Amino acid sequence: MSTETSKHPSTGEMALEAATANTSGEQPVLEVRDLTVHFASEAGTVKAVRGMNFDLYRGKTLGIVGESGSGKSVTSMAIMGLLDKNASVKGSIKYHGEELLTKSDLEMSKIRGKGIAMVFQDPLSALTPVFSIGDQIKEALVIHNPKMTEQQIHERSIELMELVGIPEPEERLKSFPHEFSGGMRQRVMIAMAIANNPDLIICDEPTTALDVTIQAQVLEVLRKAQKETGAAVIFITHDLGVIAGIADDIIVMYAGRPVEQANVERIFAHPSMPYTMGLLGAVPRSDRERAARLVPIPGAPMNLVNMPKGCPFAPRCPLATDRCFEEEPQMRPVKGHEGQFAACYHSDEIAQRGLTFSDIYEVGEAAKSKFDGIPREQRKVVLDVQHIRKTFPLTAGGFLRRKIGVVKAVDDVTLDVREGETVALVGESGSGKSTTLMEIMDFRKPESGEITMFDTKLEKKMPASVRRELRSAVQYVFQDPMSSLDPRLPIYDILAEPMKVQHKSREEIRERIGQLMRLVELNPDQVDRFPTQFSGGQRQRIAIARALAVNPKLILLDEPVSALDVSIQAGVINLLEDLQNKLGVAYLFVAHNLSVVRHISSRIAVMYLGRIVESGTTSEVFDNPLHPYTQALMSAVPVPDPVVERTRQRIVLQGELPSPTETFKGCPFAGRCPLLPTLTKEQQARCLGESPVLGQTKSSQFADHQVACHFA
């Protein structure tokens, strides 16, 4: 499989000829030539895709990467024929030599689902909530196989459910989408995609919203499905670690067009386009300690309406020259790198001189905090949580509802946060991380246990002045800044609101807002704009500025970078580090991206079903995980290096996270534990009958590295 961007004379034609060559003589499943997609808008014509070219062969996986708005998903929707009437699609898309762009929607419906299938990003919105899983798989089969009998459909549905690893498949066919977890729903989507043995499967961000353990399971299912069907796969994502492990070839897109293409090993080892180098440099690594700051690509992606002449990346490129601003470079072969193509005037120089990311971008050393050199034991405790529990009643019935059980959201959690440090809470969705933060932010005595903030123990009844003072000292940054910022208020009013509660004067508020905007590296002149006029990364910076408005000493961050592109994510992470170093603020950081956690945190606590199963310094927990659950989490984190990623031994957990309504006599993890089958019957009986307590083990060299496992 290979790719090329635009057909143009001489060099470009030779590049296309080299790119589409196949030594076996096999015909491609999909041929895309000079694909352009434009949309009409009030502001002008949006040039979403500009000159996409590639061939894709059976059994191969093409990865398409790039920032949001680069044209990845629009390309996939054009192939599927799912763009609306507002879209102007030109060029050529051939499936087994048959042109798709000239087909009607009715003709395309005969190919969609049978020859070309798609796995969408959000399975909950892709599945119909009022039909059972069995009915939806049946529909996918019957529409292309009208002669199938009910018995054949039933048998094929069970076979598909087994293939994607769903337990008790016959019973689960009767379930509805809301009765499945996110990972299980994505498995159902994959089962429907492969139901008719398609020749091409398009996966559009299929693992973005999943935990790393579930992501590892889904990727394993995709590999198995591809092996069973022999299908070609287009895998669209912004996670370079995932691409490193699954793709054979990569297209890097920017401003609607490919800017670099090669096989996966070449792209990661020798990127020759500054944009590709920037993407790789902005990604934190889970397999190594932080040695330097992340380097976000400066500036913002180009507006695709009324684009100026020249290279779209030139305003953000550290190597840009006058020529870059005058004429857009075409995709050409990179000298000395056979099979690699780049749309850059400097790619040959980068390749010949062996320039690396650090030669082009300015890499700064990790900044030092005023607490560096001060032992943790000598720092003041800003938050002390001891044995807290939080339960929710489970009810049933109609008008007169009755209690039928209890959801144990947080079950005996103990942790502390000290000045100038970042403590990370990690674990799968449903493990109790966010509920722990909400219990802290309630500023009341918990259901069970104790919470102490700045030497003040939280009680059910506290003086209003004490509670107000604590609210100023502790602030919260939510996952989605758009839903946490009032869209009806300008930024000035959003930032002023917490200071008005403290009865600050107008002059103090005006001066402080200017300081806050500069602190989070935004233009103070933009305070009269509304949240919708900012990008996702800028909105998150505004949310952080609002949290800083009252000079807090502790900030609780709930997945603050999970929805951001890698480059924007790098900028926000750097901002958080800078603020901590300048202000000495402490963070309690909830995340499921363990690469980010490795980079930003100093300590880590791993949660499972409401309990902390392992805790210690970040380096100790990552380099020497003791609990089988932690080991599985760490092994599931994708590494943006194809050589490392494809030689790693991965622990894939079986099954889903149990319901927090279940009561466990022994270890809650025993049902999924890969260590359990290796133990003796006596040891297994202990795991199933005795709940482990968090404490130090003999194998740990550090007193503060604790684990809740009998046989860690």
C-alpha positions in Angstrom: 0.0 0.0 0.0 1.2 3.5 -0.7 0.0 7.0 -1.1 0.5 10.2 -2.9 -1.1 13.6 -2.6 -1.7 15.4 -5.9 -1.3 14.5 -9.5 1.0 17.0 -11.2 3.7 16.9 -13.8 7.1 15.3 -13.7 8.1 14.6 -10.1 4.5 14.2 -8.9 3.6 11.7 -11.6 6.8 9.7 -10.8 5.9 9.8 -7.1 2.4 8.5 -7.8 3.8 5.7 -10.1 6.2 4.6 -7.4 3.6 4.9 -4.6 1.1 2.7 -6.4 3.5 0.0 -7.4 2.8 -3.5 -6.1 5.3 -6.2 -6.8 2.8 -9.1 -6.4 0.6 -7.7 -9.2 -2.4 -7.6 -6.9 -5.1 -5.1 -7.6 -5.9 -2.6 -4.9 -9.1 -2.8 -2.9 -9.5 0.9 -3.0 -7.9 3.6 -5.3 -8.3 7.2 -4.3 -7.2 9.8 -6.9 -7.1 13.6 -6.5 -10.1 13.6 -4.1 -11.3 17.1 -3.1 -14.3 17.9 -0.9 -15.6 21.4 -0.5 -18.5 22.7 1.7 -20.4 26.0 1.2 -20.6 28.1 4.3 -21.6 31.7 5.2 -18.0 32.6 5.5 -17.1 31.1 2.1 -16.0 27.8 0.7 -14.5 25.3 3.2 -11.8 23.3 1.4 -12.0 20.3 3.7 -10.0 17.8 1.5 -7.6 18.9 -1.1 -6.0 16.3 -3.4 -6.0 13.0 -1.5 -4.4 10.0 -3.3 -3.7 6.5 -2.1 -4.0 2.8 -2.9 -5.0 0.3 -0.3 -4.4 -3.4 -0.6 -6.1 -6.4 1.0 -4.9 -7.3 4.5 -3.1 -3.9 4.9 -3.8 -1.1 7.4 -3.5 2.5 6.5 -3.3 5.0 9.3 -4.5 8.6 8.8 -3.3 11.0 11.4 -3.5 14.8 12.0 -5.0 17.5 14.2 -8.8 18.0 14.3 -10.0 19.7 11.2 -7.3 18.3 9.0 -9.8 16.3 6.8 -9.4 12.8 8.1 -13.0 12.0 8.9 -14.3 13.9 5.8 -12.1 11.6 3.6 -13.7 8.5 5.2 -17.2 9.9 4.8 -16.6 10.6 1.1 -15.5 7.0 0.6 -18.6 5.8 2.3 -20.8 8.2 0.3 -22.2 9.6 3.5 -21.6 13.4 2.9 -24.7 15.6 2.7 -25.8 17.5 -0.4 -23.9 20.6 0.7 -20.6 18.8 -0.1 -19.0 19.1 -3.5 -16.9 15.9 -4.1 -14.6 15.7 -7.0 -11.8 13.3 -8.1 -12.0 9.5 -8.2 -12.7 6.7 -5.6 -12.6 3.2 -7.1 -13.6 0.1 -5.2 -12.3 -3.0 -7.0 -11.9 -0.8 -10.1 -15.6 0.4 -9.8 -16.1 4.2 -9.6 -18.0 5.2 -6.4 -18.5 8.9 -6.9 -20.9 8.4 -9.8 -23.2 6.0 -7.9 -26.5 7.0 -6.4 -27.2 6.6 -2.7 -29.3 3.5 -3.5 -26.4 2.0 -5.4 -24.0 2.9 -2.6 -26.3 1.3 0.0 -25.6 -2.1 -1.7 -21.9 -1.6 -1.1 -22.0 -0.1 2.4 -22.0 -2.8 5.0 -21.2 -5.5 2.6 -18.1 -4.5 0.7 -17.1 -1.4 2.8 -18.0 -1.2 6.5 -17.4 1.5 9.1 -16.7 1.6 12.8 -17.7 5.0 14.2 -16.1 6.9 17.1 -19.2 6.9 19.4 -20.9 3.5 19.4 -23.8 4.7 21.6 -24.9 7.2 19.0 -24.2 4.7 16.1 -26.4 2.0 17.6 -30.2 2.4 17.8 -31.2 2.5 21.5 -34.8 1.1 21.0 -33.6 -2.1 19.2 -31.9 -5.0 20.8 -28.3 -5.9 19.8 -29.6 -9.1 18.1 -32.1 -7.1 16.0 -29.4 -4.7 14.8 -26.9 -7.4 13.9 -29.8 -9.2 12.1 -30.5 -6.0 10.1 -26.9 -5.8 9.0 -27.1 -9.4 7.8 -30.6 -9.5 6.2 -30.2 -6.3 4.2 -27.4 -7.9 2.1 -28.4 -11.6 2.5 -32.2 -11.6 2.1 -32.3 -15.4 1.6 -30.8 -16.2 5.1 -33.1 -18.2 7.3 -33.8 -17.2 10.9 -31.7 -20.1 12.1 -28.7 -19.0 9.9 -29.1 -15.4 11.2 -29.1 -16.6 14.8 -26.1 -18.8 14.4 -24.1 -16.1 12.5 -25.0 -13.5 15.2 -23.7 -15.8 17.9 -20.6 -16.5 15.9 -19.9 -12.8 15.5 -20.5 -12.1 19.2 -18.0 -14.8 20.1 -15.5 -13.6 17.5 -15.4 -10.1 19.2 -15.2 -11.6 22.6 -18.6 -10.9 24.2 -19.4 -13.5 26.9 -22.7 -15.4 26.9 -23.4 -14.3 23.3 -26.8 -15.9 23.0 -28.2 -14.2 26.0 -26.5 -10.8 25.2 -28.2 -10.7 21.8 -31.4 -9.9 23.7 -29.7 -6.9 25.5 -30.1 -3.2 24.4 -27.1 -0.9 23.8 -27.5 1.0 27.1 -26.9 -2.4 28.9 -23.4 -2.6 27.5 -20.3 -0.7 28.6 -18.5 1.5 26.1 -16.0 -1.2 25.2 -18.7 -3.8 24.7 -20.7 -1.4 22.5 -17.6 -0.9 20.3 -17.2 -4.6 20.0 -20.8 -4.9 18.8 -20.0 -2.2 16.2 -17.0 -4.3 15.0 -19.2 -7.4 14.9 -21.7 -5.6 12.7 -18.9 -4.2 10.5 -17.5 -7.7 9.8 -20.9 -9.4 9.6 -20.7 -9.6 5.8 -17.0 -10.2 5.4 -16.2 -6.8 3.9 -13.1 -6.1 1.9 -12.6 -2.7 3.5 -13.2 -1.6 7.1 -13.0 2.1 7.9 -12.3 2.8 11.7 -12.9 6.5 12.6 -11.4 7.2 16.0 -12.7 3.8 17.3 -10.8 3.9 20.6 -10.8 7.6 21.5 -13.2 7.5 24.4 -12.1 4.2 25.8 -9.9 3.3 28.8 -6.5 1.9 27.9 -7.4 -1.6 29.0 -10.6 -1.6 26.9 -8.7 0.1 24.1 -6.2 -2.8 24.1 -9.1 -5.3 23.9 -10.8 -3.5 21.0 -7.5 -3.2 19.1 -7.0 -7.0 19.6 -10.5 -7.6 18.3 -9.9 -5.4 15.3 -6.6 -7.4 14.5 -8.5 -10.6 14.9 -11.4 -9.4 12.7 -8.9 -8.3 10.0 -7.2 -11.6 10.2 -10.5 -13.5 9.9 -11.8 -11.5 6.9 -8.5 -10.5 5.2 -10.0 -7.0 4.9 -8.0 -3.8 4.2 -8.4 -1.3 7.1 -8.3 2.5 7.2 -7.6 3.6 10.8 -8.2 7.2 11.6 -6.9 8.6 14.9 -4.9 11.3 16.6 -3.3 8.8 19.0 0.2 8.1 17.5 0.8 5.3 20.0 -2.2 3.3 18.6 -1.0 4.0 15.0 2.5 2.7 15.8 1.1 -0.6 16.8 -1.6 -1.2 14.2 -0.8 0.5 10.9 1.4 -0.6 8.0 1.5 2.8 6.3 0.7 6.3 7.4 -0.7 9.4 5.8 -0.2 12.6 7.8 -2.8 15.3 7.0 -2.7 19.0 7.5 -5.2 21.7 6.3 -7.1 19.2 4.2 -4.3 17.5 2.3 -1.6 14.9 2.9 1.8 16.4 3.9 3.8 13.2 4.4 3.4 9.5 3.7 5.5 6.4 4.2 5.5 3.1 6.0 5.0 3.2 9.8 8.7 2.5 10.7 10.0 5.2 8.4 7.6 7.9 9.6 8.5 7.3 13.2 12.2 6.8 12.7 12.9 9.5 10.1 10.0 12.1 9.8 11.0 14.6 7.1 8.1 17.1 7.4 8.3 19.7 10.3 4.6 19.1 11.0 5.0 15.4 11.5 8.1 16.0 13.6 6.0 18.4 15.7 3.2 15.9 16.2 5.7 13.2 17.4 7.5 15.7 19.7 4.3 16.8 21.4 3.4 13.3 22.6 4.3 12.3 26.2 5.8 8.8 26.6 4.8 6.3 29.2 7.9 4.2 28.8 10.4 6.8 30.0 10.8 9.5 32.6 10.3 13.1 31.8 13.6 14.6 30.6 12.3 17.9 29.1 9.1 19.9 28.5 6.7 18.9 25.8 7.0 21.0 22.7 3.6 22.0 21.3 3.4 23.2 17.7 3.2 27.0 17.8 0.1 28.7 16.6 -3.2 27.2 15.5 -4.4 25.1 12.5 -5.2 27.2 9.4 -8.8 28.3 8.7 -9.8 26.3 5.6 -11.9 29.3 4.2 -10.0 31.8 2.0 -6.7 30.1 2.5 -3.7 32.3 1.7 -1.1 31.2 -0.9 1.9 29.2 0.0 2.3 26.3 2.4 -0.5 26.1 5.0 1.9 25.1 7.7 4.3 28.0 7.0 3.0 30.3 9.7 3.7 27.6 12.3 6.9 26.1 10.8 10.3 26.9 12.4 12.0 26.3 9.0 9.7 28.5 6.8 11.4 30.7 4.2 10.0 33.3 1.8 9.3 30.6 -0.8 7.1 28.7 1.7 4.8 31.7 1.8 4.6 32.1 -1.9 3.9 28.7 -3.4 2.4 25.6 -1.8 4.8 22.6 -2.1 3.6 19.4 -3.8 4.1 15.9 -2.6 7.5 14.6 -3.7 9.8 11.7 -2.9 12.3 12.3 -0.1 15.9 11.9 -1.4 17.6 8.9 0.1 14.4 7.6 1.7 12.8 5.3 -0.7 9.0 5.0 -0.4 8.7 8.2 1.6 7.0 11.3 0.3 6.6 14.8 1.8 5.0 18.1 0.8 7.8 20.3 2.0 10.6 22.3 0.4 13.0 21.4 3.3 12.3 17.6 3.5 15.5 16.7 1.5 17.6 18.9 3.7 16.0 17.3 6.8 16.7 13.8 5.5 20.2 14.5 4.2 21.4 16.3 7.4 19.6 13.8 9.6 17.8 16.7 11.5 15.8 15.6 14.4 12.9 17.2 16.3 15.2 18.9 18.8 17.2 20.4 15.9 14.1 22.2 14.6 12.0 22.9 17.6 13.2 24.6 20.7 13.1 22.0 23.5 13.2 23.4 27.0 14.4 21.7 30.1 11.8 20.8 32.7 11.4 23.8 34.9 12.3 23.7 38.5 9.8 24.4 41.3 10.5 26.3 44.5 9.9 23.0 46.3 12.6 21.1 44.5 15.1 19.8 46.9 12.6 19.8 49.8 11.8 16.2 50.9 8.1 15.4 50.6 7.9 14.7 54.3 8.8 18.3 55.1 6.2 19.8 52.8 2.8 21.0 54.3 -0.1 18.6 53.7 -2.8 20.5 51.8 -5.3 17.6 51.5 -5.6 14.5 53.7 -8.2 11.9 52.9 -8.7 9.0 55.3 -10.8 6.0 54.6 -13.6 7.8 52.8 -16.6 6.0 51.4 -19.4 7.1 49.1 -22.4 4.9 48.3 -25.6 5.6 46.2 -28.9 3.7 46.8 -30.0 1.4 44.0 -33.8 1.6 43.7 -36.5 -0.2 41.7 -40.3 0.0 41.3 -42.7 2.6 40.0 -44.2 5.5 42.0 -43.2 3.9 45.3 -39.6 3.1 44.7 -37.8 0.7 47.0 -34.1 0.3 47.8 -32.8 -3.0 46.3 -29.0 -2.5 46.7 -26.1 -0.1 47.1 -23.6 1.2 44.6 -20.2 1.5 46.3 -18.7 4.3 44.2 -15.8 5.0 46.7 -14.8 2.3 49.1 -12.2 3.1 51.7 -9.9 5.6 49.9 -6.9 7.1 51.7 -4.5 9.6 50.1 -2.7 12.8 50.8 -1.5 15.8 48.6 1.3 18.0 49.7 2.5 21.5 48.6 3.8 21.8 45.0 3.2 18.2 43.9 0.9 16.5 41.5 -0.9 13.4 42.7 -2.6 11.4 39.9 -5.7 9.2 40.3 -5.8 6.6 37.5 -8.0 3.6 36.6 -10.8 2.5 34.3 -14.0 4.4 33.9 -16.3 3.5 36.9 -13.4 3.0 39.3 -14.4 6.0 41.5 -11.9 8.7 40.4 -14.3 11.5 39.7 -16.6 10.6 42.6 -13.6 11.0 44.9 -13.0 14.5 43.6 -16.7 15.4 44.0 -16.6 14.2 47.6 -13.7 16.4 48.3 -15.4 19.4 46.6 -18.6 18.9 48.6 -16.7 20.5 51.6 -18.7 18.4 54.1 -17.9 15.5 56.3 -18.0 12.4 54.0 -20.4 9.5 54.5 -17.6 7.6 56.2 -14.0 8.6 57.0 -12.4 12.0 57.2 -11.2 14.8 54.9 -8.8 17.5 56.1 -7.9 20.6 54.1 -5.2 22.9 55.2 -5.5 21.6 58.8 -9.3 22.1 58.8 -11.3 18.9 59.2 -14.5 18.9 57.2 -17.7 18.7 59.3 -21.4 18.4 58.4 -22.0 21.9 59.9 -19.2 24.4 59.4 -19.2 28.2 59.7 -20.0 29.9 56.4 -16.8 31.9 56.6 -14.6 28.8 57.0 -16.4 27.1 54.1 -15.9 30.2 51.9 -12.2 30.3 52.7 -11.8 26.7 51.8 -13.7 27.2 48.5 -11.1 29.9 47.6 -8.2 27.6 48.5 -9.5 24.6 46.4 -10.7 24.9 42.8 -11.9 22.5 40.2 -11.2 22.2 36.4 -13.7 20.0 34.5 -13.1 17.7 31.6 -15.3 19.6 29.1 -14.6 23.4 29.2 -17.5 24.1 26.9 -20.1 22.7 29.3 -18.4 24.3 32.4 -18.2 27.8 30.9 -21.5 29.8 30.6 -22.0 30.3 26.8 -24.1 33.4 27.5 -21.4 35.3 29.3 -18.2 37.0 27.9 -14.9 35.8 29.2 -14.5 38.9 31.4 -17.7 38.1 33.3 -16.8 34.4 33.6 -13.4 35.3 35.2 -14.9 38.0 37.3 -17.6 35.9 38.9 -15.5 34.1 41.6 -13.8 37.4 42.5 -17.2 39.1 43.0 -18.1 36.4 45.5 -15.0 37.6 47.4 -16.2 41.2 47.2 -13.2 42.4 45.2 -13.4 46.0 43.8 -14.0 46.6 40.1 -10.4 47.9 39.7 -9.0 44.8 41.5 -11.1 42.5 39.2 -10.1 44.3 36.0 -6.4 44.2 36.9 -6.5 40.5 38.0 -8.3 39.5 34.8 -5.5 41.0 32.7 -3.0 39.1 34.8 -4.9 35.8 34.5 -5.2 36.1 30.7 -1.4 36.7 30.4 -0.8 33.9 32.9 -2.6 31.3 30.7 -0.9 32.8 27.6 -4.1 34.3 26.0 -4.5 37.9 24.7 -6.1 40.1 27.4 -7.9 42.1 24.6 -10.1 39.0 23.9 -12.0 39.1 27.3 -15.1 40.6 25.5 -15.5 37.4 23.4 -17.7 34.5 24.2 -16.6 30.8 24.9 -17.8 29.7 21.5 -15.3 32.0 19.8 -12.4 30.1 21.2 -10.8 26.7 20.3 -11.0 23.7 22.7 -7.5 24.3 24.0 -8.1 28.0 24.5 -11.4 27.2 26.4 -9.5 24.9 28.7 -7.0 27.7 29.4 -9.9 30.0 30.3 -11.2 27.3 32.6 -7.8 27.1 34.3 -7.7 30.9 34.5 -11.1 30.9 36.3 -9.8 28.4 38.7 -6.7 30.5 39.4 -8.8 33.7 39.9 -9.0 33.3 43.7 -5.4 32.2 44.2 -6.1 28.6 45.2 -3.5 26.3 46.8 -5.0 23.1 45.5 -6.7 22.5 42.1 -8.6 19.3 41.3 -8.4 18.5 37.6 -10.8 16.0 36.1 -9.5 14.7 32.7 -8.5 18.3 31.7 -6.7 17.3 28.4 -8.6 14.2 27.3 -10.6 15.9 24.5 -7.6 17.9 23.1 -5.3 17.2 20.1 -1.8 16.1 21.0 -0.2 19.5 20.2 -2.9 21.5 22.1 -2.6 19.0 24.9 1.1 19.6 25.2 0.5 23.3 25.5 -2.0 22.8 28.3 0.3 20.4 30.2 3.2 22.8 29.9 0.9 25.6 31.2 -0.1 23.5 34.2 3.6 22.8 35.0 4.5 26.4 34.7 1.7 27.5 37.0 2.8 24.9 39.6 6.4 26.1 39.4 5.4 29.8 39.6 2.7 29.6 42.2 3.5 26.4 44.1 -0.1 25.2 43.6 -0.8 21.4 44.2 -2.8 19.3 41.8 -5.0 16.2 42.3 -5.1 15.0 38.7 -7.6 12.5 37.4 -6.8 11.0 34.0 -7.0 7.8 32.0 -4.2 8.8 29.6 -1.2 7.2 31.5 1.3 8.9 29.2 0.1 12.3 30.4 0.2 11.0 34.0 3.8 9.8 33.6 4.8 13.2 32.3 3.0 15.5 34.8 2.6 13.7 38.1 5.0 13.1 41.0 2.8 10.5 42.7 0.2 8.1 41.5 -2.7 6.2 43.0 -4.3 3.4 41.0 -8.0 2.8 41.6 -10.2 -0.2 41.0 -13.9 -0.5 41.9 -13.7 2.4 44.3 -10.5 1.2 46.1 -6.8 2.2 45.8 -4.9 -0.9 44.8 -1.5 0.6 44.4 0.2 3.9 45.2 3.7 5.4 45.3 6.0 7.7 43.3 5.2 7.9 39.6 8.6 6.5 38.6 8.4 3.6 41.0 4.8 2.6 40.1 5.5 2.8 36.3 8.9 1.1 36.4 8.0 -1.5 39.0 4.2 -2.1 39.1 3.3 -4.7 41.7 -0.4 -5.2 41.4 -1.6 -7.3 38.5 -4.2 -4.6 37.6 -1.5 -1.9 37.5 0.7 -4.2 35.4 -2.2 -4.7 32.9 -2.8 -0.9 32.8 0.8 -0.1 32.1 1.2 -2.8 29.4 -1.9 -1.5 27.7 -0.6 2.1 27.2 0.4 2.5 23.5 3.9 3.8 22.9 4.6 6.0 19.9 7.4 3.8 18.6 6.5 0.9 16.2 9.6 -1.1 17.1 8.9 -0.9 20.8 5.1 -1.2 20.4 5.2 -4.4 18.3 7.7 -6.2 20.6 6.0 -5.4 23.9 4.3 -8.1 25.9 0.8 -6.9 26.5 -1.5 -8.1 29.4 -5.0 -8.0 28.0 -7.6 -8.2 30.8 -10.5 -10.5 30.1 -14.0 -9.3 30.7 -15.4 -6.0 31.8 -15.1 -4.0 35.1 -17.6 -5.6 37.5 -20.6 -3.6 38.7 -20.0 -1.5 41.9 -23.2 -3.0 43.2 -21.6 -6.4 43.6 -20.3 -7.5 47.1 -16.9 -9.2 47.2 -15.8 -11.3 50.1 -12.3 -11.4 48.8 -10.3 -9.4 46.2 -12.6 -7.5 43.8 -10.1 -8.0 41.0 -9.9 -11.8 41.4 -12.4 -12.4 38.5 -10.1 -10.7 36.0 -6.7 -11.3 37.6 -4.2 -12.9 35.3 -2.1 -13.9 38.3 -4.9 -16.0 39.9 -4.7 -19.1 37.6 -1.0 -19.4 38.3 -1.6 -19.7 42.1 -2.1 -22.8 44.2 -5.6 -23.8 45.3 -4.8 -22.5 48.8 -3.6 -19.2 47.5 -6.6 -18.9 45.2 -8.9 -19.5 48.2 -7.2 -16.7 50.1 -7.8 -14.3 47.1 -11.5 -15.3 46.9 -12.1 -15.3 50.6 -9.9 -12.5 52.1 -9.9 -8.8 51.0 -6.3 -7.5 50.6 -5.3 -4.4 52.5 -3.2 -1.6 51.0 0.3 -1.8 52.5 4.0 -2.1 51.7 5.4 -5.4 50.3 8.8 -7.0 50.8 9.6 -6.6 47.1 9.3 -2.8 47.2 12.4 -0.8 47.9 10.4 2.3 49.0 8.3 2.6 52.1 5.6 4.7 50.4 5.1 2.2 47.5 2.0 0.3 48.7 -0.1 -2.3 47.1 -3.4 -4.2 48.0 -2.6 -7.7 46.8 -1.8 -10.9 48.8 0.7 -12.1 46.2 2.1 -9.0 44.5 
